[in-house]
């Protein structure tokens, strides 16, 4: 059996099909994590957006 830590509270959680909140320990921890994403507390790194000055000009 695999045991993981809840990403929100670090409580140990069994990774089972019957645990509908996995990897979270509960609905509450799942909602806390969703709220953090909605508030942009997490971000996936990526390339910086181009400034309009950096975009190639259309030659007509």
C-alpha distance matrix in Angstrom:
0.0 3.8 6.5 10.0 13.5 15.6 18.5 21.1 20.5 17.7 15.9 12.2 10.4 7.1 7.2 8.0 11.3 12.7 12.8 16.1 16.6 13.7 13.8 16.1 15.7 18.8 21.7 23.8 21.8 21.7 25.5 26.2 24.7 26.7 29.8 29.4 29.5 32.4 34.3 33.7 32.0 29.7 31.3 30.4 32.8 35.4 39.0 41.6 43.6 47.1 50.1 52.7 55.0 52.5 52.5 54.9 58.1 59.2 62.4 64.7
3.8 0.0 3.8 6.6 10.3 12.6 15.1 18.0 17.7 14.8 13.6 10.1 8.5 6.0 5.4 7.9 11.3 13.1 12.2 15.1 14.8 11.5 11.0 13.6 13.7 17.1 20.0 21.8 19.3 19.2 23.0 23.4 21.6 23.8 26.8 26.2 26.2 29.3 31.0 30.3 28.5 26.1 27.7 26.8 29.1 31.8 35.4 38.0 40.1 43.5 46.5 49.2 51.4 49.0 49.1 51.5 54.7 55.9 59.2 61.6
6.5 3.8 0.0 3.8 7.0 9.6 12.4 15.0 14.2 11.2 9.9 6.3 5.4 4.5 5.7 8.9 12.6 13.5 11.7 14.6 13.6 10.4 9.5 11.3 11.0 14.7 17.9 19.1 16.6 17.1 20.8 20.8 19.3 21.9 24.6 23.9 24.4 27.5 28.9 28.3 26.2 24.3 26.2 25.8 28.2 31.2 34.8 37.1 39.3 42.8 45.6 48.4 50.6 48.4 48.7 51.3 54.5 55.9 59.2 61.7
10.0 6.6 3.8 0.0 3.8 6.5 8.7 11.6 11.4 8.4 8.2 5.7 5.3 6.5 6.8 10.5 13.6 14.7 12.0 14.2 12.3 9.0 7.1 8.9 9.6 13.2 16.1 17.0 14.0 14.5 18.1 17.8 16.0 18.8 21.4 20.3 20.8 24.1 25.3 24.7 22.5 20.5 22.5 22.2 24.7 27.8 31.5 33.6 35.7 39.3 42.1 44.9 47.1 44.9 45.3 48.1 51.2 52.7 56.1 58.6
13.5 10.3 7.0 3.8 0.0 3.8 6.1 8.5 7.9 4.7 5.4 4.6 5.9 8.8 9.7 13.2 16.1 16.6 13.4 15.1 12.4 9.8 7.5 7.9 8.4 12.0 14.9 14.9 11.7 12.9 16.2 15.2 13.8 17.0 19.1 17.8 18.9 22.1 22.9 22.5 20.0 18.4 20.9 21.2 23.6 27.0 30.7 32.4 34.6 38.3 40.8 43.7 45.9 43.9 44.5 47.5 50.6 52.2 55.6 58.2
15.6 12.6 9.6 6.5 3.8 0.0 3.8 5.4 5.6 4.5 5.3 6.3 6.4 9.7 10.4 13.3 15.5 15.7 12.0 13.0 9.7 8.0 5.8 4.7 5.7 8.8 11.3 11.3 7.9 9.2 12.5 11.6 10.4 13.5 15.6 14.8 16.0 19.0 19.9 19.9 17.6 16.4 19.1 19.9 22.7 26.0 29.7 31.3 33.2 36.9 39.2 42.0 44.4 42.7 43.1 46.2 49.1 50.7 54.2 56.6
18.5 15.1 12.4 8.7 6.1 3.8 0.0 3.8 6.1 5.8 8.3 9.7 10.0 13.1 13.0 16.1 17.8 18.4 14.7 14.9 11.4 9.7 7.2 6.4 8.7 10.9 12.5 11.9 8.1 8.8 11.6 10.1 8.0 11.4 13.3 11.8 12.9 16.2 16.8 16.4 14.0 12.7 15.4 16.3 19.1 22.5 26.2 27.6 29.5 33.2 35.5 38.4 40.7 39.0 39.6 42.7 45.6 47.3 50.8 53.3
21.1 18.0 15.0 11.6 8.5 5.4 3.8 0.0 3.8 6.0 8.3 10.9 11.5 15.0 15.5 18.1 19.7 19.6 15.8 15.7 11.9 11.4 9.5 7.1 8.6 9.8 11.0 9.4 5.7 7.7 9.6 7.3 6.6 10.3 11.3 10.1 12.2 14.9 15.2 15.6 13.0 12.7 16.0 17.7 20.6 24.0 27.6 28.5 30.2 34.0 36.0 38.8 41.2 39.8 40.5 43.7 46.5 48.2 51.8 54.2
20.5 17.7 14.2 11.4 7.9 5.6 6.1 3.8 0.0 3.8 5.5 9.0 10.5 14.3 15.7 18.4 20.5 19.9 16.2 16.8 13.3 12.8 11.0 8.5 8.2 9.9 12.1 10.2 7.1 10.2 12.1 9.9 10.1 13.7 14.4 13.4 15.9 18.4 18.4 19.0 16.2 16.1 19.5 21.2 23.9 27.4 30.9 31.8 33.7 37.5 39.4 42.2 44.6 43.2 44.0 47.3 50.1 51.9 55.5 57.9
17.7 14.8 11.2 8.4 4.7 4.5 5.8 6.0 3.8 0.0 3.8 6.3 8.7 12.2 13.8 16.9 19.5 19.4 15.9 17.1 13.9 12.4 10.3 8.8 8.7 11.6 14.3 13.2 9.9 12.3 14.9 13.1 12.4 16.1 17.3 16.0 17.9 20.8 21.0 21.0 18.1 17.4 20.4 21.5 23.9 27.5 31.1 32.3 34.5 38.2 40.4 43.4 45.5 43.9 44.7 47.9 50.9 52.7 56.2 58.8
15.9 13.6 9.9 8.2 5.4 5.3 8.3 8.3 5.5 3.8 0.0 3.8 6.3 10.0 12.3 15.0 17.8 17.1 13.8 15.6 12.8 11.6 10.3 8.5 6.8 9.9 13.3 12.7 10.1 12.7 15.5 14.3 14.2 17.6 19.0 18.3 20.3 22.9 23.4 23.8 21.1 20.5 23.6 24.6 27.2 30.7 34.3 35.7 37.7 41.5 43.6 46.5 48.8 47.2 47.9 51.0 53.9 55.6 59.1 61.6
12.2 10.1 6.3 5.7 4.6 6.3 9.7 10.9 9.0 6.3 3.8 0.0 3.8 6.9 9.6 12.4 15.6 15.3 12.4 14.9 12.8 10.8 9.6 9.2 7.6 11.3 14.9 15.1 12.6 14.4 17.7 17.0 16.4 19.6 21.5 20.8 22.3 25.1 26.0 26.0 23.5 22.4 25.1 25.6 28.1 31.5 35.2 36.9 39.0 42.7 45.1 48.0 50.3 48.4 48.9 51.9 54.9 56.5 59.9 62.5
10.4 8.5 5.4 5.3 5.9 6.4 10.0 11.5 10.5 8.7 6.3 3.8 0.0 3.8 6.3 8.7 11.8 11.6 8.7 11.4 9.7 7.6 7.2 7.2 5.8 9.5 12.9 14.1 11.9 12.9 16.4 16.6 15.8 18.4 20.8 20.6 21.6 24.3 25.7 25.8 23.8 22.4 24.9 25.2 28.0 31.2 34.9 36.8 38.6 42.3 44.8 47.5 50.0 48.0 48.3 51.2 54.2 55.5 59.0 61.3
7.1 6.0 4.5 6.5 8.8 9.7 13.1 15.0 14.3 12.2 10.0 6.9 3.8 0.0 3.8 5.8 9.4 9.5 7.7 11.0 10.6 8.2 8.5 9.7 8.7 11.8 15.0 16.8 15.0 15.3 19.0 19.6 18.6 20.8 23.6 23.6 24.1 26.8 28.5 28.5 26.7 25.0 27.2 27.0 29.8 32.7 36.5 38.6 40.4 44.0 46.8 49.3 51.8 49.7 49.8 52.5 55.5 56.7 60.1 62.4
7.2 5.4 5.7 6.8 9.7 10.4 13.0 15.5 15.7 13.8 12.3 9.6 6.3 3.8 0.0 3.8 7.0 8.5 7.0 9.7 9.7 6.5 7.0 9.5 9.9 12.7 15.2 17.4 15.4 14.8 18.6 19.6 18.0 19.7 22.9 22.9 22.8 25.6 27.6 27.3 25.9 23.8 25.6 25.0 27.8 30.5 34.2 36.5 38.2 41.7 44.6 47.1 49.6 47.4 47.2 49.8 52.8 53.9 57.2 59.5
8.0 7.9 8.9 10.5 13.2 13.3 16.1 18.1 18.4 16.9 15.0 12.4 8.7 5.8 3.8 0.0 3.8 5.3 5.4 8.4 9.8 7.8 9.5 11.5 11.3 13.3 15.5 18.3 17.0 16.1 19.7 21.3 20.0 21.2 24.5 25.0 24.8 27.2 29.6 29.5 28.4 26.4 28.1 27.5 30.6 33.0 36.7 39.0 40.4 43.9 46.8 49.1 51.8 49.6 49.2 51.7 54.6 55.4 58.8 60.9
11.3 11.3 12.6 13.6 16.1 15.5 17.8 19.7 20.5 19.5 17.8 15.6 11.8 9.4 7.0 3.8 0.0 3.8 5.5 6.9 9.6 8.5 10.8 12.7 13.0 14.1 15.4 18.7 17.9 16.3 19.5 21.7 20.4 21.0 24.4 25.3 24.7 26.8 29.5 29.6 29.0 26.9 28.4 27.7 30.9 33.0 36.6 39.0 40.1 43.5 46.4 48.4 51.2 49.2 48.5 50.9 53.7 54.2 57.6 59.5
12.7 13.1 13.5 14.7 16.6 15.7 18.4 19.6 19.9 19.4 17.1 15.3 11.6 9.5 8.5 5.3 3.8 0.0 3.8 5.9 8.9 9.0 11.7 12.5 11.9 12.4 13.8 17.2 17.0 15.7 18.8 21.1 20.5 21.1 24.2 25.5 25.3 27.1 29.8 30.3 29.6 28.0 29.8 29.6 32.9 35.2 38.9 41.0 42.0 45.5 48.2 50.2 53.1 51.3 50.6 53.2 55.9 56.5 59.9 61.7
12.8 12.2 11.7 12.0 13.4 12.0 14.7 15.8 16.2 15.9 13.8 12.4 8.7 7.7 7.0 5.4 5.5 3.8 0.0 3.8 5.5 5.7 8.4 8.8 8.2 8.8 10.5 13.7 13.2 12.2 15.4 17.5 16.9 17.8 20.8 21.9 22.1 23.9 26.4 26.9 26.1 24.6 26.7 26.7 30.1 32.6 36.3 38.2 39.3 42.9 45.5 47.7 50.5 48.7 48.3 51.0 53.7 54.5 58.0 59.9
16.1 15.1 14.6 14.2 15.1 13.0 14.9 15.7 16.8 17.1 15.6 14.9 11.4 11.0 9.7 8.4 6.9 5.9 3.8 0.0 3.8 5.8 8.7 8.8 9.2 8.6 8.9 12.5 12.4 10.4 13.2 15.9 15.3 15.4 18.6 20.1 19.9 21.4 24.1 24.8 24.4 23.0 25.0 25.1 28.7 30.9 34.6 36.4 37.2 40.7 43.2 45.2 48.2 46.5 45.9 48.6 51.2 51.9 55.4 57.2
16.6 14.8 13.6 12.3 12.4 9.7 11.4 11.9 13.3 13.9 12.8 12.8 9.7 10.6 9.7 9.8 9.6 8.9 5.5 3.8 0.0 3.8 6.1 5.2 6.3 5.8 6.2 9.4 8.7 6.9 10.1 12.3 11.7 12.3 15.4 16.6 16.8 18.5 20.9 21.6 21.0 19.7 22.0 22.4 26.0 28.5 32.2 33.8 34.8 38.4 40.8 42.9 45.9 44.3 43.9 46.8 49.4 50.3 53.9 55.8
13.7 11.5 10.4 9.0 9.8 8.0 9.7 11.4 12.8 12.4 11.6 10.8 7.6 8.2 6.5 7.8 8.5 9.0 5.7 5.8 3.8 0.0 3.0 4.5 6.5 8.0 9.4 11.9 10.1 8.6 12.3 13.8 12.3 13.5 16.8 17.2 17.2 19.5 21.8 21.9 20.9 19.2 21.2 21.1 24.5 27.1 30.8 32.7 34.0 37.7 40.3 42.6 45.3 43.5 43.3 46.0 48.8 49.8 53.3 55.4
13.8 11.0 9.5 7.1 7.5 5.8 7.2 9.5 11.0 10.3 10.3 9.6 7.2 8.5 7.0 9.5 10.8 11.7 8.4 8.7 6.1 3.0 0.0 3.8 6.7 9.0 10.6 12.3 9.6 8.5 12.3 13.0 11.1 12.9 16.0 15.9 15.9 18.7 20.6 20.4 19.0 17.1 19.2 19.1 22.3 25.1 28.9 30.8 32.3 36.0 38.6 41.1 43.7 41.8 41.7 44.6 47.5 48.7 52.1 54.4
16.1 13.6 11.3 8.9 7.9 4.7 6.4 7.1 8.5 8.8 8.5 9.2 7.2 9.7 9.5 11.5 12.7 12.5 8.8 8.8 5.2 4.5 3.8 0.0 3.8 5.6 7.5 8.7 6.0 5.8 9.5 10.1 9.1 11.2 13.9 14.1 14.9 17.3 19.0 19.4 17.9 16.7 19.3 20.0 23.3 26.3 30.0 31.6 33.0 36.7 39.0 41.5 44.2 42.6 42.7 45.7 48.4 49.7 53.3 55.5
15.7 13.7 11.0 9.6 8.4 5.7 8.7 8.6 8.2 8.7 6.8 7.6 5.8 8.7 9.9 11.3 13.0 11.9 8.2 9.2 6.3 6.5 6.7 3.8 0.0 3.8 7.3 8.3 6.6 7.8 11.1 11.6 11.6 13.9 16.0 16.6 17.9 20.0 21.5 22.3 20.6 19.8 22.7 23.6 26.9 29.9 33.7 35.1 36.5 40.3 42.5 45.0 47.7 46.1 46.3 49.3 52.1 53.4 57.0 59.1
18.8 17.1 14.7 13.2 12.0 8.8 10.9 9.8 9.9 11.6 9.9 11.3 9.5 11.8 12.7 13.3 14.1 12.4 8.8 8.6 5.8 8.0 9.0 5.6 3.8 0.0 3.8 5.3 5.4 6.4 8.8 10.1 11.0 12.6 14.4 15.8 17.2 18.7 20.3 21.7 20.4 20.1 23.1 24.3 27.8 30.7 34.4 35.5 36.6 40.4 42.4 44.7 47.6 46.3 46.3 49.4 51.9 53.1 56.8 58.7
21.7 20.0 17.9 16.1 14.9 11.3 12.5 11.0 12.1 14.3 13.3 14.9 12.9 15.0 15.2 15.5 15.4 13.8 10.5 8.9 6.2 9.4 10.6 7.5 7.3 3.8 0.0 3.8 5.6 5.0 6.2 8.6 10.0 10.5 12.2 14.3 15.5 16.3 18.3 20.0 19.3 19.3 22.2 23.6 27.2 29.9 33.4 34.4 35.1 38.8 40.7 42.8 45.8 44.7 44.5 47.7 50.0 51.0 54.7 56.6
23.8 21.8 19.1 17.0 14.9 11.3 11.9 9.4 10.2 13.2 12.7 15.1 14.1 16.8 17.4 18.3 18.7 17.2 13.7 12.5 9.4 11.9 12.3 8.7 8.3 5.3 3.8 0.0 3.8 5.4 5.2 6.2 8.7 9.9 10.5 12.5 14.5 15.2 16.5 18.6 17.5 18.0 21.3 23.2 26.7 29.6 33.1 33.7 34.5 38.2 39.9 42.1 45.1 44.1 44.2 47.5 49.8 51.1 54.8 56.7
21.8 19.3 16.6 14.0 11.7 7.9 8.1 5.7 7.1 9.9 10.1 12.6 11.9 15.0 15.4 17.0 17.9 17.0 13.2 12.4 8.7 10.1 9.6 6.0 6.6 5.4 5.6 3.8 0.0 3.8 5.4 5.0 6.3 8.7 9.8 10.7 12.7 14.3 15.4 16.8 15.2 15.4 18.6 20.4 23.8 26.8 30.4 31.2 32.4 36.1 38.0 40.4 43.2 42.0 42.3 45.5 48.0 49.5 53.1 55.2
21.7 19.2 17.1 14.5 12.9 9.2 8.8 7.7 10.2 12.3 12.7 14.4 12.9 15.3 14.8 16.1 16.3 15.7 12.2 10.4 6.9 8.6 8.5 5.8 7.8 6.4 5.0 5.4 3.8 0.0 3.8 5.5 5.3 6.3 8.7 10.1 11.0 12.5 14.5 15.6 14.8 14.4 17.2 18.6 22.2 25.0 28.5 29.5 30.4 34.2 36.1 38.4 41.3 40.1 40.0 43.2 45.7 46.9 50.5 52.5
25.5 23.0 20.8 18.1 16.2 12.5 11.6 9.6 12.1 14.9 15.5 17.7 16.4 19.0 18.6 19.7 19.5 18.8 15.4 13.2 10.1 12.3 12.3 9.5 11.1 8.8 6.2 5.2 5.4 3.8 0.0 3.8 5.3 4.9 6.1 8.6 9.9 10.3 12.2 14.2 13.8 14.2 17.2 19.1 22.7 25.3 28.7 29.2 29.8 33.4 35.1 37.1 40.2 39.3 39.3 42.5 44.8 46.0 49.7 51.6
26.2 23.4 20.8 17.8 15.2 11.6 10.1 7.3 9.9 13.1 14.3 17.0 16.6 19.6 19.6 21.3 21.7 21.1 17.5 15.9 12.3 13.8 13.0 10.1 11.6 10.1 8.6 6.2 5.0 5.5 3.8 0.0 3.8 5.5 5.1 6.3 8.9 9.9 10.6 12.5 11.3 12.2 15.6 18.1 21.4 24.3 27.6 27.9 28.8 32.5 34.1 36.4 39.2 38.4 38.7 42.1 44.4 45.9 49.6 51.7
24.7 21.6 19.3 16.0 13.8 10.4 8.0 6.6 10.1 12.4 14.2 16.4 15.8 18.6 18.0 20.0 20.4 20.5 16.9 15.3 11.7 12.3 11.1 9.1 11.6 11.0 10.0 8.7 6.3 5.3 5.3 3.8 0.0 3.8 5.4 5.1 6.5 8.7 10.0 10.7 9.6 9.4 12.6 14.6 18.0 21.0 24.4 25.1 26.1 29.9 31.7 34.1 36.9 35.8 36.0 39.3 41.8 43.3 47.0 49.2
26.7 23.8 21.9 18.8 17.0 13.5 11.4 10.3 13.7 16.1 17.6 19.6 18.4 20.8 19.7 21.2 21.0 21.1 17.8 15.4 12.3 13.5 12.9 11.2 13.9 12.6 10.5 9.9 8.7 6.3 4.9 5.5 3.8 0.0 3.8 5.4 5.2 6.3 8.7 9.9 10.1 10.0 12.6 14.5 18.1 20.5 23.8 24.3 24.9 28.6 30.3 32.4 35.4 34.4 34.4 37.7 39.9 41.2 44.9 46.9
29.8 26.8 24.6 21.4 19.1 15.6 13.3 11.3 14.4 17.3 19.0 21.5 20.8 23.6 22.9 24.5 24.4 24.2 20.8 18.6 15.4 16.8 16.0 13.9 16.0 14.4 12.2 10.5 9.8 8.7 6.1 5.1 5.4 3.8 0.0 3.8 5.4 4.9 6.1 8.5 8.7 10.1 13.0 15.7 19.0 21.5 24.5 24.4 24.8 28.5 29.8 31.9 34.9 34.2 34.4 37.9 40.0 41.4 45.1 47.1
29.4 26.2 23.9 20.3 17.8 14.8 11.8 10.1 13.4 16.0 18.3 20.8 20.6 23.6 22.9 25.0 25.3 25.5 21.9 20.1 16.6 17.2 15.9 14.1 16.6 15.8 14.3 12.5 10.7 10.1 8.6 6.3 5.1 5.4 3.8 0.0 3.8 5.4 5.1 6.2 5.3 6.7 10.0 13.0 16.1 18.9 21.9 21.9 22.8 26.5 27.9 30.3 33.0 32.2 32.7 36.2 38.5 40.2 43.9 46.1
29.5 26.2 24.4 20.8 18.9 16.0 12.9 12.2 15.9 17.9 20.3 22.3 21.6 24.1 22.8 24.8 24.7 25.3 22.1 19.9 16.8 17.2 15.9 14.9 17.9 17.2 15.5 14.5 12.7 11.0 9.9 8.9 6.5 5.2 5.4 3.8 0.0 3.8 5.4 4.9 5.8 5.6 7.8 10.4 13.7 16.1 19.2 19.4 20.0 23.7 25.4 27.7 30.6 29.6 29.8 33.2 35.6 37.1 40.8 42.9
32.4 29.3 27.5 24.1 22.1 19.0 16.2 14.9 18.4 20.8 22.9 25.1 24.3 26.8 25.6 27.2 26.8 27.1 23.9 21.4 18.5 19.5 18.7 17.3 20.0 18.7 16.3 15.2 14.3 12.5 10.3 9.9 8.7 6.3 4.9 5.4 3.8 0.0 3.8 5.4 7.6 8.7 10.4 13.0 16.2 18.0 20.7 20.4 20.4 23.9 25.2 27.1 30.2 29.7 29.7 33.1 35.2 36.5 40.3 42.2
34.3 31.0 28.9 25.3 22.9 19.9 16.8 15.2 18.4 21.0 23.4 26.0 25.7 28.5 27.6 29.6 29.5 29.8 26.4 24.1 20.9 21.8 20.6 19.0 21.5 20.3 18.3 16.5 15.4 14.5 12.2 10.6 10.0 8.7 6.1 5.1 5.4 3.8 0.0 3.8 5.5 8.1 10.2 13.6 16.1 18.2 20.6 19.8 20.1 23.6 24.5 26.6 29.5 29.2 29.6 33.2 35.2 36.9 40.7 42.7
33.7 30.3 28.3 24.7 22.5 19.9 16.4 15.6 19.0 21.0 23.8 26.0 25.8 28.5 27.3 29.5 29.6 30.3 26.9 24.8 21.6 21.9 20.4 19.4 22.3 21.7 20.0 18.6 16.8 15.6 14.2 12.5 10.7 9.9 8.5 6.2 4.9 5.4 3.8 0.0 3.8 5.3 6.5 10.0 12.4 14.5 16.9 16.3 16.9 20.5 21.7 24.1 26.8 26.2 26.8 30.3 32.6 34.4 38.1 40.3
32.0 28.5 26.2 22.5 20.0 17.6 14.0 13.0 16.2 18.1 21.1 23.5 23.8 26.7 25.9 28.4 29.0 29.6 26.1 24.4 21.0 20.9 19.0 17.9 20.6 20.4 19.3 17.5 15.2 14.8 13.8 11.3 9.6 10.1 8.7 5.3 5.8 7.6 5.5 3.8 0.0 3.8 6.7 10.4 12.6 15.4 18.1 17.7 19.0 22.6 23.9 26.6 29.1 28.2 29.2 32.7 35.2 37.2 40.8 43.3
29.7 26.1 24.3 20.5 18.4 16.4 12.7 12.7 16.1 17.4 20.5 22.4 22.4 25.0 23.8 26.4 26.9 28.0 24.6 23.0 19.7 19.2 17.1 16.7 19.8 20.1 19.3 18.0 15.4 14.4 14.2 12.2 9.4 10.0 10.1 6.7 5.6 8.7 8.1 5.3 3.8 0.0 3.8 7.0 9.6 12.7 15.8 16.1 17.7 21.4 23.3 26.1 28.5 27.2 28.0 31.4 34.1 36.0 39.6 42.1
31.3 27.7 26.2 22.5 20.9 19.1 15.4 16.0 19.5 20.4 23.6 25.1 24.9 27.2 25.6 28.1 28.4 29.8 26.7 25.0 22.0 21.2 19.2 19.3 22.7 23.1 22.2 21.3 18.6 17.2 17.2 15.6 12.6 12.6 13.0 10.0 7.8 10.4 10.2 6.5 6.7 3.8 0.0 3.8 6.2 8.9 12.1 12.6 14.2 18.0 20.1 23.0 25.3 23.8 24.5 27.8 30.6 32.6 36.1 38.7
30.4 26.8 25.8 22.2 21.2 19.9 16.3 17.7 21.2 21.5 24.6 25.6 25.2 27.0 25.0 27.5 27.7 29.6 26.7 25.1 22.4 21.1 19.1 20.0 23.6 24.3 23.6 23.2 20.4 18.6 19.1 18.1 14.6 14.5 15.7 13.0 10.4 13.0 13.6 10.0 10.4 7.0 3.8 0.0 3.8 6.4 10.1 11.7 13.5 17.2 19.9 22.7 24.9 22.9 23.4 26.4 29.5 31.3 34.7 37.4
32.8 29.1 28.2 24.7 23.6 22.7 19.1 20.6 23.9 23.9 27.2 28.1 28.0 29.8 27.8 30.6 30.9 32.9 30.1 28.7 26.0 24.5 22.3 23.3 26.9 27.8 27.2 26.7 23.8 22.2 22.7 21.4 18.0 18.1 19.0 16.1 13.7 16.2 16.1 12.4 12.6 9.6 6.2 3.8 0.0 3.8 7.1 9.0 11.6 15.0 17.8 20.9 22.7 20.4 21.3 24.3 27.5 29.6 32.9 35.8
35.4 31.8 31.2 27.8 27.0 26.0 22.5 24.0 27.4 27.5 30.7 31.5 31.2 32.7 30.5 33.0 33.0 35.2 32.6 30.9 28.5 27.1 25.1 26.3 29.9 30.7 29.9 29.6 26.8 25.0 25.3 24.3 21.0 20.5 21.5 18.9 16.1 18.0 18.2 14.5 15.4 12.7 8.9 6.4 3.8 0.0 3.8 6.4 8.8 11.9 15.1 18.1 19.8 17.2 17.9 20.7 24.0 26.1 29.2 32.2
39.0 35.4 34.8 31.5 30.7 29.7 26.2 27.6 30.9 31.1 34.3 35.2 34.9 36.5 34.2 36.7 36.6 38.9 36.3 34.6 32.2 30.8 28.9 30.0 33.7 34.4 33.4 33.1 30.4 28.5 28.7 27.6 24.4 23.8 24.5 21.9 19.2 20.7 20.6 16.9 18.1 15.8 12.1 10.1 7.1 3.8 0.0 3.8 6.3 8.8 12.1 15.1 16.4 13.7 14.6 17.3 20.7 23.0 26.1 29.2
41.6 38.0 37.1 33.6 32.4 31.3 27.6 28.5 31.8 32.3 35.7 36.9 36.8 38.6 36.5 39.0 39.0 41.0 38.2 36.4 33.8 32.7 30.8 31.6 35.1 35.5 34.4 33.7 31.2 29.5 29.2 27.9 25.1 24.3 24.4 21.9 19.4 20.4 19.8 16.3 17.7 16.1 12.6 11.7 9.0 6.4 3.8 0.0 3.8 6.5 9.1 12.5 13.8 11.6 13.0 16.3 19.3 21.9 25.1 28.2
43.6 40.1 39.3 35.7 34.6 33.2 29.5 30.2 33.7 34.5 37.7 39.0 38.6 40.4 38.2 40.4 40.1 42.0 39.3 37.2 34.8 34.0 32.3 33.0 36.5 36.6 35.1 34.5 32.4 30.4 29.8 28.8 26.1 24.9 24.8 22.8 20.0 20.4 20.1 16.9 19.0 17.7 14.2 13.5 11.6 8.8 6.3 3.8 0.0 3.8 6.5 9.3 11.4 9.7 10.4 13.9 16.6 19.0 22.4 25.2
47.1 43.5 42.8 39.3 38.3 36.9 33.2 34.0 37.5 38.2 41.5 42.7 42.3 44.0 41.7 43.9 43.5 45.5 42.9 40.7 38.4 37.7 36.0 36.7 40.3 40.4 38.8 38.2 36.1 34.2 33.4 32.5 29.9 28.6 28.5 26.5 23.7 23.9 23.6 20.5 22.6 21.4 18.0 17.2 15.0 11.9 8.8 6.5 3.8 0.0 3.8 6.4 7.9 5.9 6.8 10.4 13.1 15.8 19.0 22.0
50.1 46.5 45.6 42.1 40.8 39.2 35.5 36.0 39.4 40.4 43.6 45.1 44.8 46.8 44.6 46.8 46.4 48.2 45.5 43.2 40.8 40.3 38.6 39.0 42.5 42.4 40.7 39.9 38.0 36.1 35.1 34.1 31.7 30.3 29.8 27.9 25.4 25.2 24.5 21.7 23.9 23.3 20.1 19.9 17.8 15.1 12.1 9.1 6.5 3.8 0.0 3.8 5.2 5.2 6.8 10.5 12.3 15.4 18.4 21.3
52.7 49.2 48.4 44.9 43.7 42.0 38.4 38.8 42.2 43.4 46.5 48.0 47.5 49.3 47.1 49.1 48.4 50.2 47.7 45.2 42.9 42.6 41.1 41.5 45.0 44.7 42.8 42.1 40.4 38.4 37.1 36.4 34.1 32.4 31.9 30.3 27.7 27.1 26.6 24.1 26.6 26.1 23.0 22.7 20.9 18.1 15.1 12.5 9.3 6.4 3.8 0.0 3.8 5.4 5.4 8.7 9.6 12.3 15.5 18.1
55.0 51.4 50.6 47.1 45.9 44.4 40.7 41.2 44.6 45.5 48.8 50.3 50.0 51.8 49.6 51.8 51.2 53.1 50.5 48.2 45.9 45.3 43.7 44.2 47.7 47.6 45.8 45.1 43.2 41.3 40.2 39.2 36.9 35.4 34.9 33.0 30.6 30.2 29.5 26.8 29.1 28.5 25.3 24.9 22.7 19.8 16.4 13.8 11.4 7.9 5.2 3.8 0.0 3.8 5.6 8.0 8.7 12.2 14.7 17.6
52.5 49.0 48.4 44.9 43.9 42.7 39.0 39.8 43.2 43.9 47.2 48.4 48.0 49.7 47.4 49.6 49.2 51.3 48.7 46.5 44.3 43.5 41.8 42.6 46.1 46.3 44.7 44.1 42.0 40.1 39.3 38.4 35.8 34.4 34.2 32.2 29.6 29.7 29.2 26.2 28.2 27.2 23.8 22.9 20.4 17.2 13.7 11.6 9.7 5.9 5.2 5.4 3.8 0.0 3.8 6.5 8.8 12.3 14.8 18.1
52.5 49.1 48.7 45.3 44.5 43.1 39.6 40.5 44.0 44.7 47.9 48.9 48.3 49.8 47.2 49.2 48.5 50.6 48.3 45.9 43.9 43.3 41.7 42.7 46.3 46.3 44.5 44.2 42.3 40.0 39.3 38.7 36.0 34.4 34.4 32.7 29.8 29.7 29.6 26.8 29.2 28.0 24.5 23.4 21.3 17.9 14.6 13.0 10.4 6.8 6.8 5.4 5.6 3.8 0.0 3.8 6.3 9.2 12.2 15.3
54.9 51.5 51.3 48.1 47.5 46.2 42.7 43.7 47.3 47.9 51.0 51.9 51.2 52.5 49.8 51.7 50.9 53.2 51.0 48.6 46.8 46.0 44.6 45.7 49.3 49.4 47.7 47.5 45.5 43.2 42.5 42.1 39.3 37.7 37.9 36.2 33.2 33.1 33.2 30.3 32.7 31.4 27.8 26.4 24.3 20.7 17.3 16.3 13.9 10.4 10.5 8.7 8.0 6.5 3.8 0.0 3.8 6.5 8.9 12.4
58.1 54.7 54.5 51.2 50.6 49.1 45.6 46.5 50.1 50.9 53.9 54.9 54.2 55.5 52.8 54.6 53.7 55.9 53.7 51.2 49.4 48.8 47.5 48.4 52.1 51.9 50.0 49.8 48.0 45.7 44.8 44.4 41.8 39.9 40.0 38.5 35.6 35.2 35.2 32.6 35.2 34.1 30.6 29.5 27.5 24.0 20.7 19.3 16.6 13.1 12.3 9.6 8.7 8.8 6.3 3.8 0.0 3.8 6.1 9.3
59.2 55.9 55.9 52.7 52.2 50.7 47.3 48.2 51.9 52.7 55.6 56.5 55.5 56.7 53.9 55.4 54.2 56.5 54.5 51.9 50.3 49.8 48.7 49.7 53.4 53.1 51.0 51.1 49.5 46.9 46.0 45.9 43.3 41.2 41.4 40.2 37.1 36.5 36.9 34.4 37.2 36.0 32.6 31.3 29.6 26.1 23.0 21.9 19.0 15.8 15.4 12.3 12.2 12.3 9.2 6.5 3.8 0.0 3.8 6.2
62.4 59.2 59.2 56.1 55.6 54.2 50.8 51.8 55.5 56.2 59.1 59.9 59.0 60.1 57.2 58.8 57.6 59.9 58.0 55.4 53.9 53.3 52.1 53.3 57.0 56.8 54.7 54.8 53.1 50.5 49.7 49.6 47.0 44.9 45.1 43.9 40.8 40.3 40.7 38.1 40.8 39.6 36.1 34.7 32.9 29.2 26.1 25.1 22.4 19.0 18.4 15.5 14.7 14.8 12.2 8.9 6.1 3.8 0.0 3.8
64.7 61.6 61.7 58.6 58.2 56.6 53.3 54.2 57.9 58.8 61.6 62.5 61.3 62.4 59.5 60.9 59.5 61.7 59.9 57.2 55.8 55.4 54.4 55.5 59.1 58.7 56.6 56.7 55.2 52.5 51.6 51.7 49.2 46.9 47.1 46.1 42.9 42.2 42.7 40.3 43.3 42.1 38.7 37.4 35.8 32.2 29.2 28.2 25.2 22.0 21.3 18.1 17.6 18.1 15.3 12.4 9.3 6.2 3.8 0.0
